[in-house]
């Protein structure tokens, strides 16, 4: 499970990363998605480049954007 400290205030959990992928699948921009999930764009791209699980989720999210939205993991 991915869990890293980003500064002293914020932890990015696997659930946050899944929510980000879910928002991307629903055609949200990266900036809008990051704002909604309270992470910086730098953090998004750092995880995209360094975490293969997250990269796979984002690739799937972009692949399935044109289809009927089916959330990866519904928590909201």
N, CA, C and O of each residue as an XYZ file, in Angstrom:
304
protein
N       0.844     -1.174      0.000
C       0.000      0.000      0.000
C       0.886      1.232      0.000
O       1.886      1.283      0.716
N       0.524      2.221     -0.797
C       1.291      3.443     -0.905
C       0.895      4.382      0.230
O      -0.283      4.699      0.401
N       1.868      4.818      0.990
C       1.593      5.781      2.044
C       2.881      6.535      2.323
O       3.827      5.978      2.879
N       2.915      7.794      1.939
C       4.119      8.588      2.119
C       3.756      9.923      2.740
O       2.653     10.433      2.544
N       4.678     10.475      3.478
C       4.471     11.800      4.048
C       4.860     12.857      3.038
O       5.941     12.806      2.452
N       3.994     13.791      2.843
C       4.277     14.950      2.025
C       4.238     16.128      2.981
O       3.163     16.526      3.432
N       5.365     16.676      3.287
C       5.570     17.691      4.324
C       5.121     17.121      5.671
O       4.991     15.905      5.814
N       4.890     17.956      6.624
C       4.474     17.486      7.935
C       2.955     17.424      8.076
O       2.443     16.881      9.056
N       2.244     17.971      7.115
C       0.806     18.114      7.272
C      -0.015     17.081      6.525
O      -1.110     16.744      6.974
N       0.462     16.572      5.418
C      -0.417     15.813      4.538
C       0.174     14.445      4.216
O       1.352     14.330      3.878
N      -0.645     13.422      4.323
C      -0.256     12.084      3.919
C      -1.080     11.707      2.699
O      -2.299     11.878      2.681
N      -0.410     11.198      1.691
C      -1.098     10.741      0.501
C      -1.293      9.242      0.655
O      -0.327      8.479      0.659
N      -2.528      8.829      0.779
C      -2.835      7.415      0.957
C      -3.261      6.811     -0.376
O      -3.513      7.520     -1.350
N      -3.333      5.509     -0.393
C      -3.783      4.814     -1.592
C      -5.195      5.247     -1.956
O      -5.518      5.384     -3.136
N      -6.023      5.458     -0.969
C      -7.393      5.902     -1.205
C      -7.422      7.257     -1.914
O      -8.239      7.464     -2.811
N      -6.549      8.173     -1.526
C      -6.455      9.472     -2.200
C      -6.058      9.276     -3.658
O      -6.619      9.918     -4.545
N      -5.103      8.401     -3.907
C      -4.657      8.158     -5.278
C      -5.768      7.537     -6.119
O      -5.895      7.851     -7.303
N      -6.562      6.670     -5.528
C      -7.694      6.076     -6.243
C      -8.743      7.140     -6.541
O      -9.322      7.148     -7.628
N      -8.994      8.031     -5.596
C      -9.941      9.130     -5.832
C      -9.460     10.027     -6.965
O     -10.265     10.502     -7.767
N      -8.165     10.259     -7.035
C      -7.593     11.067     -8.120
C      -7.840     10.382     -9.459
O      -8.273     11.026    -10.414
N      -7.571      9.096     -9.534
C      -7.802      8.352    -10.778
C      -9.282      8.381    -11.151
O      -9.628      8.483    -12.328
N     -10.139      8.293    -10.164
C     -11.580      8.345    -10.386
C     -11.983      9.697    -10.981
O     -12.786      9.747    -11.912
N     -11.437     10.773    -10.456
C     -11.739     12.105    -10.983
C     -11.217     12.273    -12.410
O     -11.888     12.872    -13.249
N     -10.039     11.752    -12.682
C      -9.480     11.820    -14.038
C     -10.390     11.081    -15.005
O     -10.634     11.549    -16.117
N     -10.890      9.929    -14.583
C     -11.784      9.164    -15.448
C     -13.059      9.945    -15.751
O     -13.655      9.777    -16.815
N     -13.472     10.788    -14.831
C     -14.684     11.600    -15.030
C     -14.382     12.908    -15.753
O     -15.160     13.858    -15.669
N     -13.269     12.958    -16.453
C     -12.873     14.076    -17.309
C     -12.489     15.350    -16.558
O     -12.588     16.442    -17.118
N     -12.064     15.237    -15.330
C     -11.545     16.406    -14.615
C     -10.111     16.647    -15.054
O      -9.388     15.708    -15.388
N      -9.708     17.899    -15.051
C      -8.318     18.206    -15.380
C      -7.426     17.833    -14.203
O      -7.905     17.639    -13.086
N      -6.135     17.737    -14.460
C      -5.190     17.406    -13.390
C      -5.219     18.494    -12.321
O      -5.226     18.194    -11.127
N      -5.237     19.746    -12.742
C      -5.245     20.847    -11.770
C      -6.497     20.807    -10.894
O      -6.415     20.972     -9.677
N      -7.640     20.589    -11.513
C      -8.904     20.525    -10.770
C      -8.917     19.329     -9.813
O      -9.359     19.442     -8.670
N      -8.435     18.206    -10.285
C      -8.383     16.997     -9.471
C      -7.465     17.182     -8.268
O      -7.802     16.783     -7.153
N      -6.310     17.786     -8.498
C      -5.365     18.016     -7.397
C      -5.958     18.967     -6.364
O      -5.822     18.749     -5.160
N      -6.609     20.011     -6.834
C      -7.246     20.959     -5.918
C      -8.307     20.264     -5.072
O      -8.384     20.478     -3.863
N      -9.110     19.443     -5.705
C     -10.191     18.737     -5.011
C      -9.649     17.770     -3.958
O     -10.254     17.602     -2.899
N      -8.513     17.136     -4.247
C      -7.935     16.149     -3.340
C      -6.839     16.726     -2.448
O      -6.178     15.999     -1.705
N      -6.658     18.035     -2.531
C      -5.737     18.779     -1.661
C      -4.291     18.294     -1.739
O      -3.620     18.105     -0.725
N      -3.834     18.098     -2.986
C      -2.417     17.825     -3.203
C      -1.924     18.773     -4.285
O      -2.730     19.324     -5.035
N      -0.632     18.968     -4.375
C      -0.092     19.841     -5.410
C       0.063     19.059     -6.713
O       0.084     17.829     -6.718
N       0.172     19.798     -7.815
C       0.409     19.153     -9.099
C       1.775     18.473     -9.103
O       1.952     17.425     -9.724
N       2.738     19.074     -8.408
C       4.063     18.455     -8.297
C       3.963     17.077     -7.652
O       4.611     16.127     -8.092
N       3.151     16.979     -6.613
C       2.964     15.687     -5.942
C       2.310     14.686     -6.889
O       2.706     13.521     -6.939
N       1.314     15.140     -7.636
C       0.651     14.269     -8.609
C       1.662     13.692     -9.580
O       1.697     12.481     -9.798
N       2.494     14.559    -10.169
C       3.456     14.100    -11.165
C       4.590     13.292    -10.537
O       5.145     12.407    -11.189
N       4.940     13.578     -9.296
C       5.953     12.779     -8.599
C       5.448     11.348     -8.431
O       6.180     10.393     -8.694
N       4.202     11.201     -7.996
C       3.631      9.868     -7.844
C       3.460      9.196     -9.202
O       3.684      7.992     -9.332
N       3.070      9.957    -10.199
C       2.891      9.397    -11.535
C       4.204      8.823    -12.060
O       4.209      7.775    -12.706
N       5.301      9.494    -11.789
C       6.604      9.046    -12.283
C       7.260      7.986    -11.416
O       8.078      7.213    -11.913
N       6.923      7.927    -10.128
C       7.651      7.053     -9.207
C       6.850      5.881     -8.647
O       7.430      4.984     -8.036
N       5.549      5.866     -8.838
C       4.711      4.798     -8.286
C       4.000      4.042     -9.415
O       3.024      4.539     -9.975
N       4.487      2.848     -9.745
C       3.899      2.091    -10.863
C       2.404      1.790    -10.686
O       1.662      1.771    -11.668
N       1.958      1.556     -9.455
C       0.530      1.279     -9.230
C      -0.321      2.487     -9.595
O      -1.374      2.349    -10.217
N       0.138      3.666     -9.205
C      -0.592      4.889     -9.507
C      -0.567      5.164    -11.008
O      -1.576      5.564    -11.588
N       0.584      4.950    -11.630
C       0.695      5.148    -13.074
C      -0.297      4.260    -13.813
O      -0.945      4.701    -14.762
N      -0.415      3.017    -13.382
C      -1.355      2.092    -13.996
C      -2.800      2.570    -13.827
O      -3.592      2.491    -14.766
N      -3.145      3.064    -12.636
C      -4.494      3.591    -12.402
C      -4.800      4.765    -13.328
O      -5.889      4.841    -13.896
N      -3.852      5.670    -13.478
C      -4.070      6.855    -14.321
C      -4.191      6.465    -15.785
O      -5.023      7.020    -16.503
N      -3.374      5.518    -16.242
C      -3.473      5.052    -17.631
C      -4.861      4.469    -17.882
O      -5.484      4.758    -18.904
N      -5.341      3.652    -16.956
C      -6.695      3.082    -17.091
C      -7.759      4.178    -17.057
O      -8.738      4.118    -17.800
N      -7.570      5.167    -16.205
C      -8.547      6.260    -16.102
C      -8.656      7.004    -17.423
O      -9.763      7.292    -17.879
N      -7.521      7.322    -18.048
C      -7.553      8.010    -19.337
C      -8.128      7.107    -20.430
O      -8.823      7.582    -21.328
N      -7.843      5.824    -20.354
C      -8.338      4.882    -21.354
C      -9.861      4.793    -21.322
O     -10.504      4.704    -22.368
N     -10.435      4.817    -20.123
C     -11.876      4.636    -19.977
C     -12.659      5.942    -19.835
O     -13.829      5.915    -19.452
N     -12.042      7.070    -20.131
C     -12.741      8.356    -20.026
C     -13.963      8.428    -20.926
O     -14.989      8.985    -20.534
N     -13.868      7.880    -22.110
C     -14.968      8.016    -23.067
C     -16.123      7.053    -22.789
O     -17.191      7.175    -23.389
N     -15.915      6.113    -21.898
C     -16.975      5.159    -21.577
C     -17.812      5.654    -20.403
O     -17.496      6.673    -19.789
N     -18.857      4.941    -20.106
C     -19.713      5.284    -18.970
C     -18.879      5.201    -17.703
O     -18.210      4.194    -17.475
N     -18.903      6.247    -16.869
C     -18.068      6.232    -15.669
C     -18.411      5.089    -14.725
O     -19.554      4.934    -14.295
N     -17.401      4.299    -14.417
C     -17.517      3.269    -13.393
C     -16.365      3.499    -12.443
O     -15.214      3.240    -12.796
N     -16.640      3.972    -11.265
C     -15.567      4.328    -10.346
C     -14.673      3.140    -10.019
O     -15.128      2.000     -9.934
N     -13.382      3.439     -9.837
C     -12.433      2.413     -9.452
C     -12.782      1.884     -8.071
O     -12.717      0.683     -7.809
N     -13.148      2.796     -7.207
C     -13.376      2.440     -5.809
C     -14.253      3.527     -5.233
O     -13.781      4.642     -5.014
N     -15.507      3.238     -4.984
C     -16.439      4.265     -4.528
C     -16.347      4.454     -3.026
O     -16.562      3.520     -2.253
N     -16.019      5.694     -2.616
C     -15.959      5.998     -1.195
C     -16.689      7.286     -0.865
O     -16.847      7.635      0.304
N     -17.121      7.970     -1.863
C     -17.740      9.284     -1.632
C     -19.223      9.185     -1.452
O     -19.889     10.200     -1.249
